[in-house]
Amino acid sequence: MGERTEVRVVIVGTGFSGLGMAIGLKKAGIDDFVVLEKANDVGGTWRDNSYPGCACDIQSHMYSFSFDQNPNWTRSFPTQPEIWDYLRRVSARHDLGRHIRFGVELTGARWESDEQRWHVQTRSGAEFVAQFVVSGVGALHIPNVPTLPGIESFAGETFHSASWNHDYDLRGKRVAVVGTGASAIQFVPRIAGQVRQLHLYQRTAPWIMPKPDHPMPGWVRTLFTLFPPAQRTYRNLIYWLLEARALGFNGHPRLLQAAELLAKRMAAKQIDDPQLRRKVTPDYRMGCKRVLVSNDYYPALNRDNVEVITEGVREIREHSVIAADGSEREVDAIIFGTGFHVTDAFDHLDLIGRDGRNLAKEWATEGMRTHYGITVAGFPNLFFLLGPNTGLGHNSVIFMIESQIRYVVDAIRLVDASRAKALEVRADVQERFNTDIQRQLVRGVWTQGGCRSWYLDAKGVNRTIWPGFTWRYWLDTRKVRPADFELTVRNDRTGADGADSRVSA
Ligand SMILES: Cc1cc2nc3c(=O)[nH]c(=O)nc-3n(C[C@H](O)[C@H](O)[C@H](O)COP(=O)(O)OP(=O)(O)OC[C@H]3O[C@@H](n4cnc5c(N)ncnc54)[C@H](O)[C@@H]3O)c2cc1C
């Protein structure tokens, strides 16, 4: 039996979600919490993904906390080292270190109804007993490595972009890259000039737009430092420009057609060979899969040592990759740019709610269903940050995370103000929310656009994206609506003894 710690709140993860939540609790005067982090540093996505060229496709001044703005971003779009550095400084500035338990991995949690507490289990055996649990485990965190036939016989080097092997010298090597998603289009241009030969296996061509990236001029950084309202105005401008993109994704395909023309024009300018251009031109509507931005991906494909293969990978042999058409290419290394487990990301967590309900099993059979991506019926006092249907294709998810943090704090306040022990979203409210959101998603480009993306679960249902405007989400989650919840109160309030009872809030 490991060590046992009692706390008010357990937060899991130290990416934007976990760190932001910790700051939110402190601001609300709640100091009795721990943050569990399985790695040995803060940063989440921006700690793990250190592949060459890793950067964000949302502008720096928007991809950061509204309450902790950085006037000194060096570029309009931040690179991975700079975001990681930002998160470490945020953690230090808010003195979060004393709350964080590094090297502690959550494996599961069980709601004990008689105690009205979560018993949180970790890989090391240490147990945390808490009234509230907040998950910030990340939506794109568990690398998805395809099980290719014969991969175990491969004698060379293999790794996924999220766990880049910096000790492996790519210079002069023959390399296969599998996947052409957001990560691959960033690292391919960086390694194309180093390797002897790069074979790029593409299943679906992504839509790629120009990236309006530039260094932030010194005078702008000085202005933002001396006069913070100027930075806030700049941020607001970016917010509304990005927000306008939601129109295209939600039933206004003409806007997407205009953007497609822009993307095609860039491809025409940057790719010399018409056959290659055809190969990398998508055959579905822009926005159906995540729209990518890059100025150097197409020029990298132009290189003599780079080849795009559109037949899928059939098999791996000791020294080679065999494509679906039977063609064989000898390689020294295989790099997977194959993304992450998304709609099945919670399968490995053993979360047991009220009456023994198993979250992974429920979500596997019924799909990931929540209320605003934050609370789940049957799982009292459990909150998700960046949970199902709160991801975005058009704006900064940090905005969503901040809305969720405020909502969680409000929910805890409601429990306290009602002198209750627990709060649980009503099943009918959750059902209504999901029906409504799926009705909107069906009209959107993710369903109508003619592609199959990682936004969809195994049954083809979109459990990832928030359809519509983020200001709408902000407005809807500004305050917890007590009528949406049932509270568990102590019976001694009513003079009775024995079990607690669930009442409408
Ligand atoms: C390569 C890459 C590029 C991206 N680019 C963009 C972009 O351009 N724009 C954009 O909006 N979004 C982008 N994203 C999405 C990005 O993940 C989010 O924007 C944001 O960083 C999510 O923050 P988070 O804190 O919710 O999750 P994460 O940053 O994933 O943090 C989760 C944390 O939880 C920890 N953790 C997980 N499971 C456990 C456990 N069981 N026990 C203990 N600790 C655990 C992890 O170690 C990690 O530190 C990108 C993601 C990736 C992977």
The ligand as an ORCA input file, in Angstrom:
! r2SCAN-3c Opt
* xyz 0 1
  C       2.508     18.745    -32.041
  C       1.306     19.517    -31.599
  C       1.068     20.766    -32.151
  C      -0.046     21.474    -31.746
  N      -0.259     22.684    -32.323
  C      -1.350     23.370    -31.967
  C      -1.610     24.620    -32.569
  O      -0.872     25.031    -33.448
  N      -2.715     25.308    -32.190
  C      -3.553     24.829    -31.226
  O      -4.534     25.485    -30.883
  N      -3.320     23.646    -30.619
  C      -2.252     22.912    -30.992
  N      -2.024     21.706    -30.413
  C      -2.966     21.210    -29.399
  C      -2.386     21.412    -27.991
  O      -2.277     20.158    -27.417
  C      -3.285     22.323    -27.184
  O      -3.289     23.574    -27.847
  C      -2.849     22.543    -25.734
  O      -1.451     22.611    -25.617
  C      -3.412     21.479    -24.825
  O      -3.016     21.725    -23.496
  P      -3.444     20.736    -22.333
  O      -2.863     21.251    -21.092
  O      -4.912     20.528    -22.368
  O      -2.806     19.336    -22.738
  P      -1.283     18.909    -22.876
  O      -0.447     20.047    -23.280
  O      -1.264     17.674    -23.703
  O      -0.852     18.536    -21.384
  C      -1.284     17.361    -20.758
  C      -0.363     17.068    -19.586
  O      -0.924     16.023    -18.812
  C       0.086     15.075    -18.497
  N      -0.581     13.792    -18.340
  C      -1.293     13.126    -19.271
  N      -1.798     11.989    -18.764
  C      -1.409     11.947    -17.473
  C      -1.612     11.011    -16.411
  N      -2.341      9.904    -16.602
  N      -1.063     11.274    -15.201
  C      -0.322     12.402    -14.992
  N      -0.087     13.310    -15.980
  C      -0.625     13.094    -17.194
  C       1.023     15.117    -19.678
  O       2.305     14.626    -19.366
  C       1.016     16.600    -20.028
  O       2.003     17.309    -19.329
  C      -0.929     20.956    -30.791
  C      -0.692     19.695    -30.251
  C       0.409     18.982    -30.662
  C       0.636     17.620    -30.064
*
